[in-house]
Amino acid sequence: MIRTITNQSKLLTAQHTTLLRIYKMDIIQQIIIYLLVGVVLSFGVELLARLTNDNFTMQERIMFITLWPIMGGIFLYHFIKELLQ
């Protein structure tokens, strides 16, 4: 009886550790995907900006990569606004 409880607790501990590893890896993958999307969008926006002879500073690049949902929304708003004029 005692061996069974000990074996079950070891099994539960091993499963718990495995789940934590999977969870940590999942978070890391999500962060990497988030940053990669930011890099791709930043690259595209910078290409469009260079067509108008504008340049981004390094601070603007880093902010765009990390805050791309907000920056992308601002860019789309102003881009569409200029297209409609």
N, C-alpha and C positions, 0 to 999 in steps of 0.2 A: 504494500500500500504506500509506504513512504517512498520507495523507488519510483512508483508510478507518478506520484505528485512531483517529485524532483525532475523526472524526465519531461513531464508536461510543462513545468515551469521553464525548463531549459528550451523546450520547443517554442513556447510563447515568447521568450526573450529573443530567440533567433529570428522568429517571424517579425517581431517588433523592430529589431535592428534592420532587417531587410526592407521593411516598409519605409523606415526613415531614410535609408539610402536611396530608394526609388523616389521618394518625395523630394529629397535634396537635389537629385539629378533632374527631376522634372522642373524645379524652380530654376536651376541653372540653364536648362534648355530654353525656357520661356524668356529669361533675361537675354540670352544670346540672340534669340529670334527677334525680340523687341529692338535690340541695338542694331541688328543687321537690317531690319526694315528702316530704321532711322538713317543708316548709312546710305542705303539705296535711294531713299527719298531725298536726302540731303544732296546726293550726287546729281539727281535729276533737276532739283531746284537750282543748284549752282550752275549747271549747264545752261538752263534757261536764263539765269541772271547774267552769265557771261555773254550771251547774245546781245544784251543791252549794255555791255561794257561795265557791268557792276562786279564787284568782288566782295567776298565774305571774309570777315576776320576769323581767326581761329576760335575766338569766344562764341561767335555766332554759329559756327559749325558745330561746336560741342553742344551748345544749347539746342540746336535743331535736332541733333542726333538723340539727345536724351529726352527732349520734350516734343518729339515729332507730331504727336496727335494735335497738340495745341498749335504748333507752328504750321503744320500742314493745313489746318483749318483757316488760320490767318492768311496763309498764302493763297489758298483757293478763293477765299472771299475777295481779296484784292485783285487776283488774276481775273476772275469773272467780272468784277466791277470794271476793270479796265477794258475788257473785251466788249462790254456792252456800251461803252462810251463812243 
